[in-house]
Amino acid sequence: MSRSRWRTSPAGWTARAGRLHNLKGSAGTLGAKSVERLAAQAEQACRAGDATRAGNLVALLAAQLQALSRHADEFIVEHERDPASAAVPLDGDLDPRDLAPLIDQLRSSDLSALQRFAEWAPELRRQLGREAYAALREQMDNLQFAEVAAALTAQLLLQPAAGAG
């Protein structure tokens, strides 16, 4: 990254520091500790007006974000490709009580909900149908955990009783 790109006005430094602060907070919420740490250091460098240090840290941060994205993609592809690895049985009707731990994780914005959702994916797809599952999958991809928890709760409560359909 060009150091000249990091030479800017005080207002520019403040804006960059603010964006890095937001990234730091989001990374902390998600448990991405290395991203959180680098964003905090880059934020401090921006607040100090240190173009060299800020540029170097942002380059490291970009690499860390790319690695995180690759790992997340690999995780999702692996779990969607091999539904047999899911720890959830695919027989019978889905009991909403079985999803209580997932819904609790979603409500508390726990990143382990990603793993649990992937484990439940085949059964959710079967029970909810393609469109409803696709909507939930998109919300999970966007880390909209509260929305997924609410949708799961509502959709499962509306499912017909066993043997009714």
C-alpha positions in Angstrom: 0.0 0.0 0.0 1.4 3.4 -1.0 2.5 5.5 2.0 1.4 8.6 0.0 -2.1 7.3 0.2 -1.9 7.6 4.0 -0.9 11.2 3.9 -4.1 13.1 4.7 -5.7 16.0 6.5 -6.6 15.8 10.3 -10.2 15.2 9.3 -9.1 12.2 7.1 -7.2 10.7 10.0 -10.2 11.1 12.3 -12.4 9.4 9.7 -10.0 6.5 9.2 -9.6 6.1 13.0 -13.4 6.0 13.3 -13.7 3.3 10.7 -10.9 1.3 12.3 -12.6 1.7 15.7 -15.9 0.3 14.3 -14.0 -2.6 12.7 -12.2 -3.3 16.0 -15.6 -3.5 17.8 -17.1 -5.8 15.2 -14.1 -8.1 15.2 -14.3 -8.2 19.0 -18.0 -9.1 18.9 -17.2 -11.9 16.4 -14.3 -13.2 18.4 -11.8 -12.4 15.6 -9.0 -11.5 18.1 -6.2 -10.9 15.6 -8.3 -8.6 13.5 -9.5 -6.8 16.6 -5.8 -6.3 17.8 -4.6 -5.0 14.4 -7.6 -2.7 14.0 -6.9 -1.2 17.5 -3.2 -0.7 16.6 -4.1 0.9 13.3 -6.6 3.1 15.0 -4.0 4.4 17.4 -1.6 5.0 14.5 -4.2 7.0 12.7 -5.0 9.1 15.8 -1.3 9.8 16.1 -1.1 10.7 12.4 1.6 8.1 11.9 1.2 7.4 8.1 3.9 4.7 7.9 2.7 2.7 10.9 -0.9 3.1 9.9 -0.3 2.0 6.3 1.8 -1.1 7.4 -0.9 -2.1 10.0 -3.7 -1.7 7.5 -1.8 -3.9 5.0 -1.5 -6.6 7.8 -5.1 -6.1 8.6 -6.2 -6.6 5.0 -4.2 -9.8 4.9 -5.8 -11.0 8.1 -9.3 -10.2 6.8 -8.6 -12.1 3.6 -7.4 -15.1 5.6 -10.5 -15.0 7.8 -12.7 -14.8 4.7 -11.0 -17.8 3.2 -11.3 -19.9 6.3 -15.0 -19.0 6.7 -15.6 -19.9 3.1 -13.8 -23.2 3.5 -15.8 -24.0 6.6 -19.1 -23.3 5.0 -18.3 -25.2 1.8 -17.1 -28.2 3.7 -20.2 -28.4 5.9 -22.6 -27.9 3.0 -20.7 -30.5 0.9 -20.7 -33.2 3.5 -24.1 -33.1 5.3 -23.3 -36.6 6.6 -20.8 -35.1 9.0 -23.7 -33.3 10.7 -24.3 -34.3 14.2 -28.1 -34.1 13.7 -30.2 -37.0 12.8 -32.3 -36.6 9.6 -35.1 -38.9 10.5 -38.5 -37.9 12.0 -39.9 -34.5 12.5 -37.9 -31.7 13.9 -38.6 -31.0 17.6 -38.3 -27.3 18.2 -36.8 -28.1 21.6 -33.8 -29.7 19.8 -33.0 -26.3 18.4 -33.1 -24.5 21.7 -29.3 -24.5 22.1 -28.9 -23.0 18.6 -31.5 -20.4 19.2 -29.8 -19.5 22.5 -26.5 -19.1 20.8 -28.0 -16.9 18.1 -29.7 -14.7 20.6 -26.4 -14.2 22.4 -24.5 -13.5 19.2 -22.3 -16.5 19.9 -20.1 -17.3 16.8 -20.4 -21.0 17.6 -23.9 -20.7 16.2 -22.4 -20.8 12.8 -21.1 -24.4 13.5 -24.4 -25.5 15.0 -26.4 -24.0 12.2 -24.2 -25.8 9.7 -24.8 -29.1 11.6 -28.6 -28.5 11.5 -28.6 -27.3 7.8 -29.8 -30.5 6.2 -32.7 -30.9 8.6 -33.6 -27.3 8.5 -33.6 -27.3 4.7 -35.9 -30.4 4.8 -38.3 -29.1 7.4 -38.5 -25.5 6.4 -38.3 -25.8 2.6 -35.8 -24.4 0.1 -37.0 -20.7 0.2 -37.3 -20.4 4.0 -34.0 -22.2 4.5 -32.3 -20.0 1.8 -33.5 -16.8 3.6 -32.1 -18.1 6.9 -28.8 -19.1 5.3 -28.5 -15.6 3.9 -29.1 -14.1 7.3 -26.5 -16.4 8.8 -24.0 -15.4 6.1 -24.7 -11.8 7.1 -24.3 -12.6 10.8 -27.9 -11.4 11.5 -28.2 -13.8 14.4 -31.2 -12.1 16.2 -33.2 -12.2 12.9 -32.4 -15.9 12.4 -33.4 -16.7 16.0 -36.7 -14.9 15.6 -37.4 -16.6 12.2 -36.5 -20.0 13.5 -38.7 -19.6 16.5 -41.6 -18.3 14.5 -41.3 -20.9 11.7 -40.9 -23.9 14.0 -44.0 -22.8 16.0 -46.0 -22.8 12.8 -44.9 -26.2 11.6 -47.7 -28.8 11.5 -47.8 -31.4 14.2 -46.2 -34.7 13.5 -48.4 -36.8 11.2 -50.5 -33.8 10.2 -49.0 -33.3 6.8 
